């Protein structure tokens, strides 16, 4: 039975916030993949994107390969992780992938686009990304959790799914 959890979803859907809280409650090690990539490369995500999205995606694939070697971990991915099938293949082999599905209207109302390189063009870009990625998230996911209420309810949904699918001993 797998003992790794990966949270995927749109930028601003709550992956990192919920991931940190959940990992703490479950006594798991938490990794935010973007932070991991920044530490691995000694560059910010924005700096990596300056060399092109493909350059960043190569680092992201390397991070997938490295992170799935750890046991008892919870990983919050970047929103574009699903853009490369190899990333999902690597993660799916070793981890339970949960799509944190937050309605686009809720993301738009509370996202800070200033810290997100792909969203510099504004919130319209977020709508385009949603249209491009939504089905990819659903296809990649082992489970889907709707994040449209309070955070405590979302954490409970995660725990229920994890208890059914993950061996945390």
Secondary structure, DSSP 8 states (H G I E B T S, - for coil): ---EEEEE--TTSSHHHHHHHHHHHHT-EEEEHHHHHHHHHTS-HHHHHHT-HHHHHHHHHHHHHHHTTSSSEEEE--TTGGGSHHHHHHHHHHSEEEEEE--HHHHHHH--GGG-GGGTT-HHHHHHHHHHHHHHHHHH-SEEEE--S-HHHHHHHHHHHHHHH----
